[in-house]
Amino acid sequence: MDRGSSEIVLIAGNSHPDLAHKIASLLGVRVGNCSVYHSSNRETVVDIGESVRGRDVYIIQTGSNKQSKMRKRGCIVSKLLATMMSKAGLTHIITMDLHQKEIQGFFNFPVDNLRASPFLLQYIQESIPDYRNAVIVARNPGSAKKATSYAERLRLGIAVIHGEQKESESDEVDGRNSPPVVPSSRTMDVGLDLMPGQPCKKDCDGSRMVVPAAKEKPPINVVGDVGGRIAIMVDDLIDDVESFVAAAELLKERGAYKIYVLATHGILSSEAPRLIEDSAIDEVVVTNSIPHEVQKMQCHKIKTVDISILLAEAIRRIHNKESMSYLFRNVTLED
């Protein structure tokens, strides 16, 4: 540790103590004396058992179940949390591979959004035999930028799975696509004849309006050649794995002989370990940004990449007022 290390207080929440101890070991400090528990009436009690006056406090806590986008007409929960964190006195936050990088704008203080891609790229190069015969696969068109970034740095080809069965975010019902209520005096009957086959219904004021037809998704397909190749799907997180399993089945049908899934955050909720174990996926590689030891015991295909050294270096640089640009070198915005 460099100068000023004695002024650091590293406190672990109750979500991922193992990661906190790894970071503390790399920094050459100990994890601070802090306990978080629930009282009999389910109140959360936080007890810090040492002085933090005049010291820099770093709290290690994961947030795997925080909503980051608007659902229907509801609020964006991560915006509310950002406001609460600012009011609570936080002055800096270090994150890793935010699901939407625009979330950084929710905060009123500096945000350093680190990338795990260098660690995952290293895993591909060192742990996947004959990786040069691989193709990087985007599970859907939305993740094509990330897949392209990986493919360019590894000098590999890319394939995109199109027509995913899962409902896309753009199709979610949030009220913004509802037909407007148009007064009958301004409704032209000629407009109804321009879209044959569209059902009409009466509005509350007696006027007629056109009901938009439901979107039809194309059949699931692979754009690109994966025959006789290793298929490597990349994403920022893997939670419900049904779409990954379906994609793996399709890739296997198209001739891929090995299928890997690489993601930063391994949430792996519900039946994910069992589904992965029974699927055509050969290996799922995630970082230890989120604890998943229980899932690993249920599925031998899940592998872990340790990124504690990146978080420790970020803390060290911030504490010593050094530049953070080194940690973002060779990392593109598409990651």
SEKE-243793 format. One record per residue (C-alpha): residue number from 1; x, y, z. Coordinates in steps of 0.2 Angstrom, whole numbers, plus 5000, padded with zeros to 4 digits. Layout:
<nodes>
  pos    c1    c2    c3
  NUM     X     Y     Z
...
</nodes>
This chain:
<nodes>
  pos    c1    c2    c3
    1  5000  5000  5000
    2  5006  5018  4996
    3  5006  5033  5007
    4  4990  5036  5017
    5  4985  5018  5019
    6  4982  5020  5037
    7  4968  5032  5034
    8  4958  5019  5024
    9  4943  5011  5032
   10  4936  4996  5022
   11  4919  4991  5027
   12  4910  4976  5021
   13  4891  4975  5019
   14  4883  4958  5021
   15  4881  4954  5003
   16  4899  4949  4998
   17  4911  4947  5012
   18  4923  4936  5003
   19  4926  4949  4989
   20  4929  4962  5003
   21  4942  4952  5011
   22  4951  4949  4995
   23  4951  4968  4991
   24  4957  4971  5009
   25  4972  4958  5007
   26  4977  4966  4991
   27  4977  4984  4999
   28  4986  4978  5014
   29  4973  4983  5026
   30  4960  4974  5037
   31  4941  4974  5035
   32  4934  4986  5047
   33  4924  4981  5062
   34  4906  4982  5056
   35  4890  4972  5059
   36  4874  4972  5049
   37  4859  4963  5056
   38  4840  4963  5058
   39  4832  4966  5074
   40  4816  4956  5080
   41  4805  4968  5071
   42  4815  4966  5055
   43  4823  4983  5056
   44  4841  4984  5048
   45  4854  4988  5061
   46  4871  4994  5056
   47  4884  4995  5070
   48  4902  5002  5066
   49  4913  4997  5080
   50  4928  5008  5077
   51  4931  5027  5074
   52  4930  5033  5056
   53  4932  5052  5060
   54  4944  5060  5047
   55  4946  5044  5038
   56  4942  5039  5020
   57  4928  5025  5021
   58  4926  5013  5007
   59  4910  5002  5008
   60  4910  4985  4998
   61  4892  4980  4994
   62  4884  4972  4979
   63  4867  4976  4972
   64  4862  4962  4961
   65  4843  4965  4961
   66  4841  4984  4958
   67  4830  4989  4944
   68  4838  5000  4931
   69  4824  5004  4919
   70  4806  5009  4918
   71  4794  4995  4919
   72  4777  5000  4912
   73  4772  5017  4920
   74  4783  5014  4936
   75  4798  5023  4942
   76  4816  5019  4939
   77  4822  5012  4956
   78  4841  5015  4953
   79  4837  5034  4951
   80  4829  5033  4968
   81  4843  5024  4976
   82  4856  5036  4968
   83  4847  5050  4976
   84  4846  5042  4993
   85  4865  5037  4992
   86  4869  5056  4988
   87  4858  5062  5003
   88  4867  5049  5014
   89  4884  5057  5011
   90  4892  5047  4998
   91  4905  5057  4988
   92  4911  5044  4975
   93  4905  5027  4968
   94  4915  5013  4959
   95  4904  5002  4949
   96  4907  4988  4937
   97  4899  4985  4920
   98  4883  4994  4923
   99  4868  4986  4913
  100  4865  5004  4906
  101  4880  5016  4906
  102  4867  5030  4907
  103  4864  5026  4925
  104  4880  5036  4929
  105  4870  5052  4926
  106  4858  5047  4940
  107  4872  5052  4953
  108  4877  5069  4959
  109  4895  5064  4962
  110  4909  5055  4952
  111  4906  5038  4946
  112  4920  5026  4939
  113  4911  5012  4929
  114  4925  4999  4928
  115  4925  4985  4914
  116  4928  4967  4917
  117  4932  4964  4898
  118  4951  4963  4900
  119  4949  4949  4913
  120  4937  4939  4902
  121  4947  4942  4886
  122  4962  4935  4896
  123  4952  4920  4901
  124  4947  4916  4883
  125  4966  4917  4877
  126  4972  4907  4891
  127  4958  4894  4896
  128  4949  4890  4880
  129  4959  4878  4869
  130  4960  4883  4851
  131  4951  4899  4854
  132  4957  4906  4837
  133  4944  4894  4829
  134  4931  4903  4839
  135  4917  4915  4834
  136  4910  4928  4846
  137  4891  4927  4846
  138  4879  4941  4851
  139  4864  4933  4859
  140  4853  4947  4852
  141  4855  4962  4841
  142  4856  4973  4856
  143  4872  4965  4862
  144  4881  4966  4845
  145  4892  4981  4850
  146  4899  4971  4865
  147  4902  4956  4854
  148  4910  4967  4840
  149  4922  4974  4853
  150  4927  4957  4859
  151  4929  4950  4841
  152  4940  4965  4836
  153  4952  4963  4851
  154  4953  4944  4848
  155  4953  4946  4829
  156  4939  4934  4827
  157  4923  4933  4817
  158  4906  4938  4824
  159  4888  4930  4823
  160  4872  4938  4829
  161  4856  4928  4834
  162  4841  4937  4827
  163  4823  4934  4832
  164  4824  4930  4850
  165  4808  4923  4858
  166  4809  4933  4874
  167  4800  4949  4874
  168  4811  4963  4870
  169  4812  4979  4881
  170  4805  4989  4867
  171  4789  4979  4867
  172  4785  4981  4885
  173  4769  4989  4888
  174  4771  5006  4897
  175  4757  5016  4890
  176  4767  5027  4878
  177  4760  5017  4863
  178  4742  5018  4867
  179  4731  5026  4853
  180  4727  5044  4858
  181  4709  5049  4861
  182  4703  5059  4846
  183  4687  5069  4846
  184  4674  5062  4834
  185  4673  5079  4825
  186  4691  5077  4820
  187  4691  5059  4815
  188  4691  5055  4796
  189  4684  5039  4791
  190  4695  5038  4776
  191  4710  5035  4788
  192  4702  5018  4793
  193  4703  5011  4776
  194  4721  5014  4774
  195  4725  5000  4786
  196  4715  4985  4780
  197  4712  4971  4793
  198  4715  4982  4808
  199  4701  4981  4821
  200  4692  4996  4827
  201  4683  4999  4843
  202  4673  5013  4851
  203  4681  5025  4862
  204  4673  5032  4878
  205  4667  5048  4868
  206  4659  5037  4854
  207  4673  5040  4842
  208  4682  5026  4833
  209  4700  5022  4834
  210  4712  5010  4826
  211  4720  4997  4837
  212  4738  4994  4833
  213  4742  4976  4827
  214  4753  4965  4838
  215  4771  4964  4833
  216  4776  4948  4825
  217  4794  4942  4829
  218  4804  4933  4815
  219  4809  4915  4818
  220  4825  4913  4828
  221  4840  4913  4817
  222  4859  4914  4817
  223  4867  4928  4806
  224  4885  4921  4803
  225  4894  4905  4801
  226  4897  4895  4817
  227  4899  4878  4808
  228  4914  4868  4815
  229  4918  4883  4826
  230  4919  4887  4845
  231  4904  4899  4849
  232  4907  4911  4863
  233  4892  4922  4869
  234  4896  4938  4878
  235  4885  4948  4889
  236  4886  4960  4904
  237  4875  4948  4915
  238  4867  4931  4915
  239  4852  4929  4926
  240  4837  4919  4919
  241  4846  4908  4907
  242  4832  4902  4896
  243  4837  4913  4881
  244  4855  4908  4883
  245  4850  4889  4883
  246  4839  4892  4868
  247  4853  4901  4859
  248  4865  4887  4863
  249  4853  4874  4856
  250  4852  4884  4840
  251  4871  4886  4839
  252  4873  4867  4842
  253  4861  4864  4827
  254  4871  4875  4816
  255  4887  4865  4819
  256  4896  4874  4834
  257  4906  4860  4843
  258  4909  4870  4859
  259  4898  4884  4867
  260  4904  4896  4880
  261  4895  4910  4889
  262  4905  4924  4897
  263  4897  4938  4907
  264  4902  4950  4921
  265  4888  4947  4933
  266  4883  4930  4937
  267  4866  4932  4946
  268  4860  4915  4940
  269  4844  4915  4950
  270  4830  4902  4951
  271  4833  4886  4941
  272  4848  4893  4932
  273  4861  4881  4938
  274  4850  4866  4934
  275  4846  4873  4916
  276  4864  4876  4912
  277  4869  4859  4918
  278  4856  4851  4907
  279  4859  4862  4892
  280  4871  4862  4877
  281  4882  4875  4885
  282  4899  4868  4889
  283  4905  4882  4901
  284  4898  4898  4909
  285  4912  4910  4915
  286  4907  4925  4926
  287  4917  4936  4938
  288  4915  4936  4957
  289  4907  4953  4957
  290  4892  4944  4964
  291  4893  4929  4976
  292  4887  4913  4967
  293  4896  4899  4977
  294  4879  4890  4980
  295  4876  4890  4961
  296  4893  4883  4958
  297  4889  4868  4969
  298  4874  4864  4959
  299  4882  4866  4942
  300  4900  4861  4938
  301  4900  4871  4922
  302  4901  4888  4931
  303  4918  4895  4932
  304  4924  4911  4941
  305  4936  4925  4936
  306  4943  4935  4951
  307  4942  4954  4948
  308  4946  4959  4966
  309  4963  4966  4960
  310  4954  4979  4948
  311  4943  4985  4962
  312  4958  4986  4974
  313  4968  4996  4962
  314  4954  5008  4959
  315  4952  5011  4978
  316  4971  5014  4979
  317  4971  5026  4965
  318  4956  5036  4971
  319  4964  5036  4989
  320  4981  5042  4983
  321  4973  5055  4971
  322  4981  5046  4956
  323  4974  5045  4938
  324  4961  5032  4934
  325  4964  5033  4916
  326  4976  5018  4917
  327  4961  5006  4922
  328  4951  5011  4906
  329  4966  5009  4894
  330  4962  4997  4879
  331  4943  4997  4884
  332  4930  5003  4872
  333  4914  5012  4876
  334  4904  4997  4869
  335  4910  4985  4883
</nodes>
